[in-house]
Amino acid sequence: MGAMFRSEKMALCQLFIQPEAAYLSVSELGETGTVQFRDLNGDVNYFQRKFVNEVRRCDEMERKLRYIEAEVRKDGVPIDDNLTELPRAPNPRTIIDLEAHLEKTENDILELSQNAVNLKSNYLELTELRHVLEKTQVFFMEEEANDSITRTLINEEAQNPSATKRGRLEFVAGVINRERVPAFERMLWRISRGNVFLRQAELEKPLEDPSTGNKMYKTAFVAFFQGEQLKSRIKKVCSGFHASLYPCPHSHGERTEMVNGVRTRLEDLNLVLNQTQDHRQRVLHYVAKELPNWTIMVRKMKAIYHTMNLFNMDVTKKCLIGECWVPVQDLTIVRNCLTEGSHLCGSSIPSFLNVIYTDENPPTFNRTNKFTRGFQNLIDAYGVASYREANPALYTIITFPFLFSIMFGDSGHGLIMTLFAVYMIASEKKFLARKSASEIWNIFFAGRYIILLMVGTYRTTKARS
């Protein structure tokens, strides 16, 4: 009964744990949440502590998990965070298996991503080539009807193949980003002194960037010119503006044949892309089911090794020594955890606990449940009471809703808040399993019993008045 009015009695304990049983013993203690460890290596640099390499391994596994999660979310695969039971930290013998499994999963997703990028790059190039060939067909047909320059290029060369190359028109064709077209056109005009004839046409549909997935708006162009020296300059300008150049035959028949071949290759490549995407989706759906478990297991592993870095090694290096504060009534639980840790690892030498009597001021620990936790957090927000000082949270359960009922005077808002609080309490298991990342929602949910009592007290006070 006294624990309701004052903070718990605390005892400073010294733990003597065998090195092979340390991981499992700390894991058992972590599941109970009954101890607060003290750092016995305060004068030792963090990177010189005993288990720093294990922490780095956990950091690397966390990095892999972040990458896997990013890939899963990028493809829109849902991650089921509603775990019915949280997994425990993996056994030391299975840590290597988990690490190897995460590495294999990361490599598989990396390979799938790289293959998808390569296939999309090929698909993009073929799509741009198809647009260039189709647009140049239109350009050449227009020029055949209206311009003698193109007629010279297409007809006279076919009729007189042995003609000299003097006066022959050359051309380059490709695609360029739409926003770069004006500057590209001006640059071609300057380097050729107006001796380049540029035709262009915007692509109706945007193309997809293989690496980022962003939409790209491009323009197909054909530049007619005369002379090899000017051809070299134009290609340098195209390279500077990141324009993609594609081969384009001179004759109409060759262009038509090439377009048909490109369309066939696009259909085949599109089929391969769909199959690759289906396989990637199957892999990511499997990963999404296991991802929450993996994340919790790795975090628990990292927390265990962080805690073990607070321990000190005795002079014989056969025992780990740790100090912690424990509620007096939980000493039996701590001893059972140490015994269980030794039993799980098969150690014949038991770990034990020794209570240290000290004049040091212990930390304040107020035991709460799901009803009183919100009121205790409300008190702790203003200040934590001293050790064994009277705990105001018990009195706040009565006074805070009563004062709120005196100040608040709107029945409509009171009804809405009542329904909201009842909904949160009725669905608390679902919300606890979901673990929302919204800070505002977590504040409201943590104070669901406070809201219910505030509104209930208000309505009672209003009815009596």
C-alpha positions as CSV (number, residue, x, y, z in Angstrom):
1,M,0.0,0.0,0.0
2,G,2.9,2.3,0.8
3,A,4.2,2.1,-2.8
4,M,1.1,3.9,-4.0
5,F,1.9,7.0,-2.0
6,R,5.7,6.9,-2.2
7,S,8.3,5.8,-4.7
8,E,9.6,2.3,-4.5
9,K,12.4,1.2,-2.1
10,M,15.6,0.7,-4.2
11,A,18.7,-1.4,-3.5
12,L,22.1,-1.1,-5.1
13,C,23.1,-4.5,-6.3
14,Q,26.3,-6.0,-7.7
15,L,26.0,-8.7,-10.4
16,F,28.6,-11.4,-10.9
17,I,27.9,-13.0,-14.3
18,Q,29.9,-15.6,-16.2
19,P,31.0,-14.2,-19.6
20,E,29.3,-17.0,-21.6
21,A,26.1,-16.3,-19.7
22,A,26.2,-12.5,-19.8
23,Y,24.3,-12.1,-23.1
24,L,21.4,-14.3,-22.1
25,S,21.3,-13.0,-18.6
26,V,21.1,-9.3,-19.7
27,S,18.5,-10.4,-22.3
28,E,16.3,-11.9,-19.5
29,L,16.8,-8.7,-17.4
30,G,15.9,-6.5,-20.3
31,E,12.6,-8.4,-20.9
32,T,11.5,-7.7,-17.3
33,G,12.7,-4.0,-17.2
34,T,13.4,-4.1,-13.5
35,V,17.0,-2.8,-13.3
36,Q,18.8,0.4,-14.0
37,F,22.5,-0.3,-14.7
38,R,25.4,2.0,-13.8
39,D,28.4,2.7,-16.0
40,L,31.5,1.2,-14.4
41,N,33.7,2.2,-17.4
42,G,33.2,5.9,-17.2
43,D,36.9,6.5,-17.6
44,V,37.3,4.2,-20.6
45,N,36.8,5.5,-24.2
46,Y,33.7,4.0,-25.8
47,F,35.7,2.6,-28.7
48,Q,38.0,0.8,-26.3
49,R,35.3,-1.2,-24.5
50,K,35.0,-4.9,-24.7
51,F,31.9,-5.3,-26.8
52,V,32.3,-2.4,-29.2
53,N,32.8,-4.8,-32.2
54,E,29.5,-6.5,-31.5
55,V,27.8,-3.1,-31.4
56,R,29.3,-2.3,-34.7
57,R,28.0,-5.5,-36.1
58,C,24.5,-4.5,-34.9
59,D,25.0,-1.0,-36.5
60,E,25.8,-2.7,-39.8
61,M,22.7,-4.9,-39.5
62,E,20.6,-1.8,-38.8
63,R,22.0,-0.2,-41.9
64,K,21.0,-3.2,-44.0
65,L,17.5,-3.2,-42.4
66,R,17.1,0.5,-43.3
67,Y,18.0,-0.2,-46.9
68,I,15.6,-3.1,-47.1
69,E,12.8,-1.1,-45.5
70,A,13.5,1.8,-48.0
71,E,13.2,-0.6,-50.9
72,V,10.0,-2.1,-49.5
73,R,8.4,1.2,-49.0
74,K,9.6,2.5,-52.4
75,D,7.6,-0.2,-54.1
76,G,4.5,0.4,-51.9
77,V,4.6,-3.0,-50.2
78,P,2.7,-2.8,-46.9
79,I,4.6,-3.6,-43.7
80,D,2.6,-5.3,-41.1
81,D,3.6,-3.7,-37.8
82,N,0.8,-5.3,-35.8
83,L,2.8,-8.0,-34.0
84,T,0.8,-10.1,-31.6
85,E,4.0,-11.0,-29.6
86,L,7.3,-9.1,-29.7
87,P,10.3,-11.4,-30.5
88,R,13.0,-11.9,-28.0
89,A,16.7,-11.2,-28.7
90,P,18.2,-14.0,-30.8
91,N,20.4,-16.6,-29.1
92,P,24.1,-16.0,-29.6
93,R,24.3,-19.1,-31.7
94,T,21.7,-17.7,-34.1
95,I,23.2,-14.2,-34.5
96,I,25.5,-15.4,-37.2
97,D,22.6,-17.0,-39.1
98,L,20.5,-13.7,-38.8
99,E,23.5,-11.7,-40.0
100,A,24.1,-13.9,-43.0
101,H,20.3,-13.9,-43.8
102,L,20.2,-10.1,-43.7
103,E,23.3,-9.9,-45.9
104,K,21.8,-12.4,-48.4
105,T,18.5,-10.5,-48.5
106,E,20.3,-7.2,-49.1
107,N,22.4,-8.6,-51.9
108,D,19.3,-10.2,-53.5
109,I,17.5,-6.8,-53.4
110,L,20.6,-5.0,-54.7
111,E,20.9,-7.4,-57.6
112,L,17.2,-7.1,-58.4
113,S,17.4,-3.3,-58.3
114,Q,20.5,-3.2,-60.5
115,N,19.0,-5.6,-63.0
116,A,15.8,-3.5,-63.1
117,V,17.8,-0.4,-63.6
118,N,19.8,-2.0,-66.5
119,L,16.6,-3.3,-68.1
120,K,14.9,0.1,-67.7
121,S,18.0,1.8,-69.2
122,N,17.8,-0.5,-72.2
123,Y,14.1,0.1,-72.5
124,L,14.6,3.9,-72.3
125,E,17.2,3.8,-75.0
126,L,15.0,1.7,-77.3
127,T,12.1,4.0,-76.6
128,E,14.1,7.1,-77.5
129,L,15.4,5.4,-80.6
130,R,11.8,4.5,-81.7
131,H,10.8,8.1,-81.2
132,V,13.8,9.4,-83.1
133,L,13.1,7.1,-86.1
134,E,9.4,7.9,-86.1
135,K,10.0,11.7,-85.9
136,T,12.7,11.7,-88.5
137,Q,10.3,9.9,-90.8
138,V,7.9,12.8,-90.5
139,F,10.8,15.3,-90.9
140,F,12.1,13.7,-94.1
141,M,8.6,13.3,-95.6
142,E,7.9,17.0,-95.0
143,E,11.3,18.0,-96.4
144,E,10.7,15.8,-99.5
145,A,7.6,17.8,-100.2
146,N,8.8,21.3,-99.3
147,D,12.6,21.4,-99.2
148,S,15.1,20.7,-101.9
149,I,17.8,20.1,-99.2
150,T,16.3,16.9,-98.0
151,R,15.4,15.8,-101.5
152,T,19.1,16.1,-102.4
153,L,19.9,13.9,-99.4
154,I,17.4,11.1,-100.1
155,N,16.9,11.0,-103.9
156,E,20.1,12.3,-105.5
157,E,22.3,10.1,-103.4
158,A,20.3,7.0,-104.3
159,Q,20.3,7.8,-108.0
160,N,24.0,8.7,-108.2
161,P,26.0,6.7,-105.6
162,S,29.3,7.5,-107.3
163,A,28.7,11.3,-107.0
164,T,31.3,13.2,-105.1
165,K,30.7,14.1,-101.5
166,R,31.1,17.8,-102.1
167,G,27.8,19.4,-101.3
168,R,26.4,16.3,-99.5
169,L,24.3,17.0,-96.4
170,E,24.8,15.0,-93.2
171,F,22.6,14.9,-90.2
172,V,22.6,13.7,-86.6
173,A,19.5,12.7,-84.7
174,G,18.8,12.2,-81.0
175,V,16.8,13.4,-78.0
176,I,17.4,16.1,-75.4
177,N,15.7,17.3,-72.3
178,R,13.0,19.7,-73.1
179,E,14.2,22.5,-70.9
180,R,17.6,22.5,-72.6
181,V,16.3,22.9,-76.2
182,P,16.5,26.8,-76.4
183,A,20.1,27.0,-75.2
184,F,21.0,24.0,-77.4
185,E,19.5,25.7,-80.4
186,R,21.4,28.9,-79.7
187,M,24.7,27.1,-79.2
188,L,24.3,25.2,-82.6
189,W,23.6,28.5,-84.3
190,R,26.7,30.1,-82.9
191,I,29.2,27.3,-83.6
192,S,27.9,26.9,-87.2
193,R,27.3,30.6,-87.9
194,G,23.8,29.7,-88.9
195,N,24.8,26.7,-91.1
196,V,22.8,24.1,-89.2
197,F,19.2,23.3,-90.0
198,L,17.5,22.0,-86.8
199,R,14.2,20.3,-86.8
200,Q,12.6,19.2,-83.5
201,A,9.4,17.7,-82.1
202,E,8.4,17.2,-78.5
203,L,7.6,13.7,-77.2
204,E,4.0,13.5,-76.1
205,K,4.5,11.1,-73.2
206,P,7.1,11.6,-70.5
207,L,9.8,9.0,-70.1
208,E,10.9,7.4,-66.8
209,D,14.4,7.9,-65.3
210,P,15.7,4.3,-64.7
211,S,17.6,5.3,-61.5
212,T,15.2,7.6,-59.7
213,G,11.8,6.9,-61.4
214,N,11.2,10.6,-62.0
215,K,9.4,11.7,-65.1
216,M,11.5,13.2,-67.9
217,Y,10.1,15.4,-70.7
218,K,12.3,15.2,-73.8
219,T,12.4,16.5,-77.4
220,A,13.5,14.6,-80.5
221,F,15.7,16.6,-83.0
222,V,17.5,16.3,-86.3
223,A,20.3,18.6,-87.2
224,F,21.3,18.9,-90.9
225,F,24.8,20.2,-91.7
226,Q,27.6,20.0,-94.2
227,G,31.2,18.9,-93.5
228,E,33.0,16.6,-91.1
229,Q,34.5,19.4,-89.1
230,L,31.1,20.8,-88.3
231,K,29.9,17.3,-87.5
232,S,32.6,17.0,-84.8
233,R,31.5,20.3,-83.3
234,I,27.9,19.4,-83.2
235,K,28.6,16.1,-81.4
236,K,30.6,17.9,-78.8
237,V,27.7,20.3,-78.2
238,C,25.3,17.4,-77.9
239,S,27.6,15.8,-75.4
240,G,27.8,19.0,-73.4
241,F,24.0,19.3,-73.3
242,H,23.7,15.6,-72.3
243,A,21.8,14.8,-75.5
244,S,21.5,11.2,-76.6
245,L,22.4,10.5,-80.2
246,Y,21.1,7.6,-82.1
247,P,21.9,6.1,-85.6
248,C,19.4,6.9,-88.2
249,P,19.5,5.4,-91.8
250,H,19.4,7.7,-94.8
251,S,16.8,5.7,-96.8
252,H,13.1,5.5,-96.1
253,G,13.1,1.7,-96.3
254,E,15.9,1.2,-93.9
255,R,14.3,3.5,-91.4
256,T,11.0,1.6,-91.7
257,E,12.7,-1.7,-91.2
258,M,14.6,-0.4,-88.2
259,V,11.5,0.9,-86.6
260,N,9.8,-2.5,-86.9
261,G,12.8,-4.2,-85.3
262,V,12.9,-1.7,-82.4
263,R,9.2,-2.2,-81.7
264,T,9.7,-6.0,-81.6
265,R,12.6,-5.6,-79.2
266,L,10.5,-3.2,-77.0
267,E,7.7,-5.8,-76.7
268,D,10.1,-8.5,-75.6
269,L,11.9,-6.2,-73.2
270,N,8.6,-5.1,-71.7
271,L,7.7,-8.7,-71.0
272,V,11.0,-9.3,-69.3
273,L,10.5,-6.1,-67.2
274,N,7.1,-7.3,-66.1
275,Q,8.5,-10.7,-65.0
276,T,11.4,-9.0,-63.2
277,Q,9.0,-6.7,-61.4
278,D,6.7,-9.7,-60.4
279,H,9.7,-11.5,-58.9
280,R,10.8,-8.4,-57.0
281,Q,7.3,-8.0,-55.6
282,R,7.3,-11.6,-54.3
283,V,10.7,-11.1,-52.7
284,L,9.7,-7.8,-51.1
285,H,6.4,-9.2,-49.8
286,Y,8.2,-12.0,-48.0
287,V,10.7,-9.5,-46.6
288,A,7.9,-7.2,-45.5
289,K,6.5,-9.9,-43.3
290,E,9.8,-10.6,-41.5
291,L,11.0,-7.0,-41.4
292,P,9.4,-5.9,-38.1
293,N,10.7,-9.1,-36.3
294,W,14.2,-8.5,-37.6
295,T,14.2,-4.9,-36.6
296,I,13.1,-5.6,-33.0
297,M,15.6,-8.4,-32.7
298,V,18.5,-6.3,-33.9
299,R,17.6,-3.4,-31.6
300,K,17.4,-5.8,-28.6
301,M,20.8,-7.2,-29.5
302,K,22.3,-3.7,-29.7
303,A,20.8,-2.7,-26.4
304,I,22.2,-5.9,-24.8
305,Y,25.7,-5.2,-26.0
306,H,25.4,-1.5,-25.0
307,T,24.5,-2.7,-21.5
308,M,27.3,-5.2,-21.4
309,N,29.7,-2.4,-22.2
310,L,28.7,-0.9,-18.8
311,F,30.1,-3.9,-17.1
312,N,33.6,-4.3,-15.7
313,M,35.8,-7.3,-16.1
314,D,37.4,-8.7,-12.9
315,V,41.2,-9.1,-12.6
316,T,41.0,-12.8,-13.5
317,K,38.9,-12.1,-16.6
318,K,36.6,-14.9,-15.7
319,C,33.7,-12.8,-14.5
320,L,31.7,-9.7,-15.6
321,I,30.8,-7.4,-12.8
322,G,27.9,-5.0,-13.1
323,E,26.1,-2.6,-10.7
324,C,22.5,-1.7,-10.9
325,W,19.6,-0.2,-9.0
326,V,16.7,-2.7,-8.4
327,P,13.4,-2.2,-6.6
328,V,13.6,-4.2,-3.4
329,Q,10.5,-6.3,-4.1
330,D,11.9,-7.2,-7.5
331,L,15.2,-8.8,-6.2
332,T,13.7,-12.2,-6.6
333,I,12.9,-11.6,-10.2
334,V,16.5,-10.4,-10.9
335,R,17.9,-13.6,-9.2
336,N,15.6,-15.7,-11.3
337,C,16.8,-14.0,-14.5
338,L,20.4,-14.6,-13.6
339,T,19.6,-18.3,-13.0
340,E,17.7,-18.6,-16.2
341,G,20.5,-17.0,-18.2
342,S,23.0,-19.5,-16.8
343,H,20.7,-22.3,-17.5
344,L,20.0,-21.3,-21.1
345,C,23.7,-21.2,-22.0
346,G,24.5,-24.4,-20.1
347,S,27.0,-22.9,-17.7
348,S,27.8,-25.0,-14.7
349,I,28.9,-21.9,-12.7
350,P,25.9,-19.9,-11.5
351,S,25.7,-16.1,-11.6
352,F,24.7,-14.3,-8.4
353,L,23.6,-11.0,-7.0
354,N,25.0,-9.2,-4.0
355,V,23.2,-6.3,-2.3
356,I,25.5,-3.3,-1.5
357,Y,24.6,-1.0,1.4
358,T,25.4,2.6,0.5
359,D,24.6,6.1,1.5
360,E,24.2,7.2,-2.1
361,N,20.8,8.7,-3.0
362,P,18.9,6.1,-5.0
363,P,16.9,7.0,-8.2
364,T,13.1,7.5,-7.9
365,F,11.0,4.7,-9.3
366,N,7.2,4.9,-9.3
367,R,5.5,1.7,-10.4
368,T,2.6,2.4,-12.8
369,N,0.0,0.5,-14.8
370,K,-1.8,1.5,-18.0
371,F,-4.3,3.6,-16.0
372,T,-1.9,5.5,-13.7
373,R,0.9,5.9,-16.3
374,G,-0.7,8.9,-17.9
375,F,-1.1,10.8,-14.6
376,Q,2.4,9.9,-13.6
377,N,3.8,11.3,-16.9
378,L,1.8,14.4,-16.3
379,I,3.5,14.9,-12.9
380,D,6.9,14.0,-14.2
381,A,6.6,16.6,-16.9
382,Y,6.7,19.2,-14.1
383,G,9.3,17.5,-12.0
384,V,10.3,14.1,-10.6
385,A,9.9,13.7,-6.8
386,S,12.9,12.9,-4.6
387,Y,13.5,9.3,-3.4
388,R,10.8,8.1,-1.1
389,E,9.0,11.5,-1.3
390,A,5.2,11.5,-1.5
391,N,4.0,10.8,-5.0
392,P,1.5,13.5,-6.2
393,A,0.2,11.3,-9.1
394,L,-2.3,9.5,-6.8
395,Y,-3.9,12.7,-5.7
396,T,-3.8,14.1,-9.3
397,I,-6.1,11.3,-10.4
398,I,-8.9,13.0,-8.4
399,T,-7.9,16.7,-8.4
400,F,-6.9,17.2,-12.1
401,P,-10.3,15.9,-13.6
402,F,-12.2,17.9,-10.9
403,L,-10.4,21.2,-11.7
404,F,-10.9,20.6,-15.4
405,S,-14.7,20.0,-14.8
406,I,-14.9,23.4,-13.0
407,M,-13.2,25.3,-15.9
408,F,-14.8,23.4,-18.9
409,G,-18.4,24.2,-19.7
410,D,-19.4,23.0,-23.1
411,S,-21.6,19.9,-23.4
412,G,-21.0,19.4,-27.1
413,H,-17.2,19.3,-26.8
414,G,-17.6,17.1,-23.7
415,L,-19.6,14.5,-25.6
416,I,-17.1,14.5,-28.5
417,M,-14.2,14.0,-26.1
418,T,-16.1,11.3,-24.2
419,L,-16.7,9.3,-27.4
420,F,-13.1,9.8,-28.5
421,A,-11.7,8.6,-25.1
422,V,-14.0,5.6,-25.1
423,Y,-12.9,4.7,-28.7
424,M,-9.2,4.9,-27.8
425,I,-9.7,2.7,-24.6
426,A,-11.8,0.1,-26.5
427,S,-9.3,-0.2,-29.3
428,E,-6.1,0.2,-27.2
429,K,-4.8,-3.3,-28.0
430,K,-4.9,-2.5,-31.7
431,F,-3.3,0.9,-31.3
432,L,-0.6,-0.5,-29.0
433,A,0.3,-3.1,-31.6
434,R,0.4,-0.6,-34.4
435,K,2.9,1.7,-32.8
436,S,2.1,5.0,-34.6
437,A,5.0,7.4,-35.4
438,S,2.7,10.5,-35.0
439,E,3.8,12.4,-31.9
440,I,0.4,14.2,-31.5
441,W,-1.5,10.9,-31.6
442,N,0.8,9.3,-29.1
443,I,0.2,12.1,-26.7
444,F,-3.5,11.8,-26.9
445,F,-3.4,8.0,-26.7
446,A,-1.1,8.1,-23.6
447,G,-3.7,10.3,-21.9
448,R,-6.8,8.4,-22.9
449,Y,-7.8,7.7,-19.3
450,I,-7.1,11.3,-18.3
451,I,-9.4,12.5,-21.1
452,L,-12.2,10.0,-20.0
453,L,-12.0,11.1,-16.3
454,M,-11.9,14.8,-17.2
455,V,-15.0,14.6,-19.3
456,G,-16.8,12.2,-16.9
457,T,-16.1,14.4,-13.9
458,Y,-17.3,17.4,-16.0
459,R,-20.6,15.8,-16.9
460,T,-21.2,14.7,-13.3
461,T,-20.5,18.2,-12.0
462,K,-22.7,19.7,-14.7
463,A,-25.6,17.4,-13.9
464,R,-25.5,18.2,-10.2
465,S,-25.4,21.9,-10.9
